Amino acid sequence: TPKVDQRQTNQEQRIDQGAQSGTLTGKEAARLEKGQTHVENVETRTQADGKVTARERARLDHAQHVQSRRIAQEKRDGQHDLNHDGRSDRAERRAARRAAHQ
């Protein structure tokens, strides 16, 4: 459905933006992309018989809501890859703080 497709597009853009800005690590982005694939599979199954029942719609809405929440959590969890080297920057920042305090 158009509403579901638009929400999927928005969520994919949020994942891409997070990966580009470094607020998502490579592993986080990959995991979220896998979640997007799951939502797409749920949508395909609900549309398989040509009509979407209220129960199927609720299941699809729930899957999208869970995925949206995961995207938000991962982007704000403090794990960053700001230098885009594929590794979390947390250990490097911790070491820099220790050196500054000594």
C-alpha positions as CSV (number, residue, x, y, z in Angstrom):
1,T,0.0,0.0,0.0
2,P,1.2,3.5,-0.6
3,K,1.3,4.5,3.1
4,V,3.3,1.4,4.0
5,D,5.7,2.0,1.1
6,Q,6.2,5.7,2.1
7,R,7.0,4.7,5.7
8,Q,9.5,2.0,4.4
9,T,11.2,4.6,2.3
10,N,11.4,7.0,5.2
11,Q,12.9,4.3,7.5
12,E,15.4,3.3,4.9
13,Q,16.5,7.0,4.5
14,R,16.9,7.2,8.3
15,I,19.2,4.2,8.2
16,D,21.2,5.6,5.3
17,Q,21.5,9.0,7.0
18,G,22.7,7.4,10.2
19,A,25.3,5.4,8.4
20,Q,26.6,8.4,6.5
21,S,26.7,10.7,9.5
22,G,28.4,8.0,11.7
23,T,25.6,7.7,14.3
24,L,25.2,4.1,13.2
25,T,28.0,1.7,13.0
26,G,28.3,-0.7,10.0
27,K,26.9,-3.6,12.1
28,E,24.0,-1.6,13.4
29,A,23.1,-0.4,9.8
30,A,23.3,-4.0,8.5
31,R,21.1,-5.2,11.4
32,L,18.5,-2.5,10.7
33,E,18.6,-3.3,7.0
34,K,17.8,-6.9,7.8
35,G,14.8,-5.6,9.9
36,Q,13.6,-3.6,6.9
37,T,13.7,-6.8,4.8
38,H,11.6,-8.5,7.5
39,V,9.0,-5.7,7.3
40,E,9.0,-6.0,3.5
41,N,8.4,-9.8,3.8
42,V,5.5,-9.2,6.2
43,E,4.0,-6.8,3.6
44,T,4.4,-9.2,0.8
45,R,2.7,-12.0,2.8
46,T,-0.2,-9.8,3.8
47,Q,-0.8,-8.8,0.2
48,A,-0.4,-12.4,-1.2
49,D,-4.1,-13.1,-1.4
50,G,-5.1,-9.7,-2.8
51,K,-6.7,-8.2,0.3
52,V,-5.3,-7.1,3.6
53,T,-7.4,-7.9,6.7
54,A,-7.5,-5.8,9.8
55,R,-5.4,-8.4,11.6
56,E,-2.8,-8.4,8.8
57,R,-2.8,-4.6,8.8
58,A,-2.2,-4.5,12.6
59,R,0.7,-7.0,12.3
60,L,2.3,-4.9,9.5
61,D,1.8,-1.7,11.5
62,H,3.4,-3.3,14.5
63,A,6.3,-4.6,12.6
64,Q,6.9,-1.1,11.2
65,H,6.6,0.5,14.6
66,V,9.1,-1.9,16.2
67,Q,11.5,-1.3,13.3
68,S,11.1,2.5,13.7
69,R,11.8,2.2,17.4
70,R,14.9,0.2,16.8
71,I,16.3,2.7,14.3
72,A,15.8,5.5,16.8
73,Q,17.4,3.5,19.6
74,E,20.4,2.5,17.6
75,K,21.0,6.1,16.3
76,R,21.0,7.4,19.9
77,D,22.8,4.6,21.8
78,G,26.2,6.4,21.8
79,Q,28.0,4.0,19.5
80,H,29.4,6.0,16.7
81,D,31.6,5.4,13.6
82,L,32.4,9.0,12.9
83,N,35.6,8.2,11.0
84,H,33.8,5.6,8.9
85,D,36.4,2.9,9.5
86,G,33.8,0.2,10.3
87,R,34.5,0.2,14.0
88,S,32.9,1.9,16.9
89,D,34.7,5.0,18.1
90,R,33.8,4.4,21.7
91,A,37.1,2.8,22.8
92,E,39.1,5.6,21.0
93,R,37.2,8.3,22.7
94,R,37.5,6.6,26.1
95,A,41.3,6.4,25.6
96,A,41.5,10.0,24.6
97,R,39.6,11.1,27.7
98,R,41.9,9.0,30.0
99,A,45.0,10.6,28.4
100,A,43.5,14.1,28.9
101,H,42.9,13.5,32.6
102,Q,46.4,12.3,33.3
